[in-house]
Amino acid sequence: MKLTLLQKNLKNGLNSVSNKANKTNNLAILNIVLISAKDNVIKIAATNLEIGITAIVRGKIDAEGAFTIDAKILAESVALLPNEKVDLELKGDELVMTCGGYKTKIKGQSTDEYPLIPEMEQQSYYQLDGKVLKDALTQVLFSCAPADSRAEMTGVMFLLAKDKLTLAATDSYRLAEKSVAVMTNYSEAEQKIIIPARTISELVRLLCGESEMDEQSEVKLSIADGQVLFSFYNLTLISRLIDGQYPDYQQIIPSGWQTTLMINRTELTRTIKLAAIFAKNGVNDINLDLSIEKKTATVFAATSQIGENTTNLPAEISGIDNSVTINYRYLLDVLANLAGENVMIQVVDGNTPCLVSGQGDESYRYIIMPIKK
């Protein structure tokens, strides 16, 4: 194998895949990347047996071949080279890297024992706007259940129907749902899949890291044989799906509201963070009192060991006076991921889930279960 690439292209390709390879793995083979050159295409790939990421890198192939090498060592070495041409040549069990006056030899091994990264045809796919998808995933990902929970709740549900994609995530204490448009839909039949949260985290990372996404923002999504494939720009990400029935969360969403609060998102965030200092450890409870007459939202938290805090915020409130106690962490999570100046909170009573959304944004719903007194 003998290749010539620009340092910038090689570095970007390694950064895309080596984050997955550098995760702590019990198998040493999973801490390496696979470099292959065949049919005029240079690929860099990594896998952890659940997720596989492949980057296509522009460059010149003088001799085809494939080799595996330590991801961290190669990525750190390439990052310190000048932005010039880099020559890579396989000599025995070493990859020789030359760039200007720099010459580096890194030990590696053959590809015989490297896990096979599945391939999937993309003749049929859904097409989505990359930036829209990235923002939507960010708004639901934090609501996934931790890894030791029921398997189907540790991922994000994708419901593909007609020209709309609905995303949902829940840990049974809160629920986030976001709807976005599908640019191209190859199937008239409704499809529902559950993608692991770890896969979604990697996808968001890759979408955030692509500086050229503004120009090439389309993301293709394909589903087959218990796997999902995302492809965009020069990257592909393939992952297994979670096998299970996603909870019927629609039944917990109230059909009507007694009180609606419209309030400045920045001020509410500051107030919640202050009240959080006085919330009970492990309970994280804060109380939200809504007064129609005073046109104020009162945030209160108290613990016998520390003290208490009360803050009155001016707000637009309609309906009836109301009160609800909620976990402040759940509220801060959504406030950090909403766009716009104002946030809307809708309440039934202190024993019923409340709804948080951005002002005028009907595509996003965030439900928080109350802490019952």
Secondary structure as GFF3:
##gff-version 3
##sequence-region A 1 373
A	DSSP	beta_strand	2	6	.	.	.	ID=ss1
A	DSSP	alpha_helix	7	21	.	.	.	ID=ss2
A	DSSP	three_ten_helix	28	31	.	.	.	ID=ss3
A	DSSP	beta_strand	32	38	.	.	.	ID=ss4
A	DSSP	beta_strand	41	47	.	.	.	ID=ss5
A	DSSP	beta_strand	51	57	.	.	.	ID=ss6
A	DSSP	beta_strand	60	63	.	.	.	ID=ss7
A	DSSP	beta_strand	65	70	.	.	.	ID=ss8
A	DSSP	alpha_helix	71	79	.	.	.	ID=ss9
A	DSSP	beta_strand	85	91	.	.	.	ID=ss10
A	DSSP	beta_strand	94	99	.	.	.	ID=ss11
A	DSSP	beta_strand	102	109	.	.	.	ID=ss12
A	DSSP	beta_strand	126	129	.	.	.	ID=ss13
A	DSSP	alpha_helix	130	141	.	.	.	ID=ss14
A	DSSP	three_ten_helix	151	154	.	.	.	ID=ss15
A	DSSP	beta_strand	155	161	.	.	.	ID=ss16
A	DSSP	beta_strand	164	170	.	.	.	ID=ss17
A	DSSP	beta_strand	174	181	.	.	.	ID=ss18
A	DSSP	beta_strand	191	196	.	.	.	ID=ss19
A	DSSP	alpha_helix	197	209	.	.	.	ID=ss20
A	DSSP	beta_strand	218	224	.	.	.	ID=ss21
A	DSSP	beta_strand	227	232	.	.	.	ID=ss22
A	DSSP	beta_strand	235	240	.	.	.	ID=ss23
A	DSSP	three_ten_helix	249	252	.	.	.	ID=ss24
A	DSSP	beta_strand	259	264	.	.	.	ID=ss25
A	DSSP	alpha_helix	265	276	.	.	.	ID=ss26
A	DSSP	beta_strand	285	291	.	.	.	ID=ss27
A	DSSP	beta_strand	296	303	.	.	.	ID=ss28
A	DSSP	beta_strand	307	314	.	.	.	ID=ss29
A	DSSP	beta_strand	316	319	.	.	.	ID=ss30
A	DSSP	beta_strand	322	327	.	.	.	ID=ss31
A	DSSP	alpha_helix	328	335	.	.	.	ID=ss32
A	DSSP	beta_strand	342	347	.	.	.	ID=ss33
A	DSSP	beta_strand	354	358	.	.	.	ID=ss34
A	DSSP	beta_strand	364	368	.	.	.	ID=ss35
###
